[in-house]
Amino acid sequence: MAIIEVTNLRKMYGSQVAVDDVSFAVEEGEIFGVVGRNGAGKTTTVECLSGLRAADGGTIGVTGLDPRRDRAELRRRVGVQLQDCSLPDKLRVREALRLYASFYDRPAPWEGLLEEVGLGPKRDTAFAKLSGGQRQRLSIALALVGDPRVAILDELTTGLDPHARRETWELIEAVRARGVTIVLVTHFMEEAERLCDRIAVIHRGRVAAVDTPAGLIGAVDGMLRVTFRCPPGSEGVLRSAPEIARVVRDGDEVTVTGGDDVLLALTAALSAHRIVPMGLRVERATLDDAFLAITGHAATDEA
Ligand SMILES: Nc1ncnc2c1ncn2[C@@H]1O[C@H](COP(=O)(O)OP(=O)(O)OP(=O)(O)O)[C@@H](O)[C@H]1O
């Protein structure tokens, strides 16, 4: 059953359209990814979901509530961690949790939550003295202190080193295992591929695709990429094989793409002509490739 339903969401900032026409549904218990480049409209979308912004058009249902009309009740059911969690420098970890718990009638036992997110040893540490990863753990704990059914996590691992990022991923999986539905905004494709059951790709304020990571990757033309070296021109024998979608030479190297049967077709065609592929390596398409195919852009400028 869908716990979140968004239909034709539209949001303007002055004359600028931030979210044009966004529709998707999130099933209970899912980790649902919202991915897109900077400025695609991800944060605006989740801010509308959490009642922090009023939409200009469309409808939103979160646990059956309208985020603007039923804001008070929504706050009890939805935990929100927004970009750039910032607290007063001197506020200690346990003080922050106790303070946030006081906002709710029936908060989660925050002492247990502290242990669960691995901040037990840091309970007396001031916010300013926490590392980036510890701050993110605290922001997750604060999003969960109201014992929500849905947690909205926005760019949770931006700025973390790979180790802290992996630890945060494990924490997110543990939160889902407690039955919390998670909406995860990210522009890290590896993160989305690893964590999410389904992903909405937002591009220029619209949903360009919604599917499982495997579904998005499977739709990429050329799921397998085989790279090798062979004498110049000899790769021509590959062009007639129907299983091979593309043959590209770049200097010494030839890259061949196609579906799951591309490797067999390639080795058969080469061996029939006694051509030995040197330094052969096979790579599977990733969510980065799928993102590029769907939007026409790499997910991040660095990618
Ligand atoms: N408060 C605001 N006032 C005016 N324009 C805004 C405001 N917030 C966002 N925008 C604009 O709306 C568009 C969508 O922004 P949004 O923050 O939703 O994108 P995003 O996908 O979350 O980007 P990022 O990954 O950089 O956080 C962008 O063009 C942005 O510049």
The ligand as an ORCA input file, in Angstrom:
! r2SCAN-3c Opt
* xyz 0 1
  N      14.123     29.456     -1.624
  C      14.307     29.514     -2.940
  N      14.086     30.652     -3.627
  C      14.260     30.725     -4.947
  N      14.654     29.693     -5.720
  C      14.899     28.534     -5.111
  C      14.746     28.384     -3.683
  N      15.039     27.101     -3.366
  C      15.378     26.493     -4.515
  N      15.296     27.335     -5.564
  C      15.548     27.014     -6.991
  O      14.657     25.983     -7.367
  C      15.287     25.004     -8.156
  C      15.190     23.646     -7.456
  O      15.953     23.701     -6.259
  P      16.056     22.485     -5.255
  O      16.835     22.954     -4.069
  O      14.724     21.900     -5.023
  O      16.927     21.468     -6.115
  P      17.760     20.209     -5.643
  O      17.542     19.181     -6.685
  O      17.415     19.842     -4.248
  O      19.245     20.751     -5.723
  P      20.516     20.439     -4.785
  O      20.945     19.056     -5.109
  O      21.499     21.467     -5.239
  O      20.084     20.623     -3.367
  C      16.706     25.481     -8.345
  O      16.785     26.138     -9.579
  C      16.935     26.434     -7.199
  O      17.855     27.437     -7.558
*
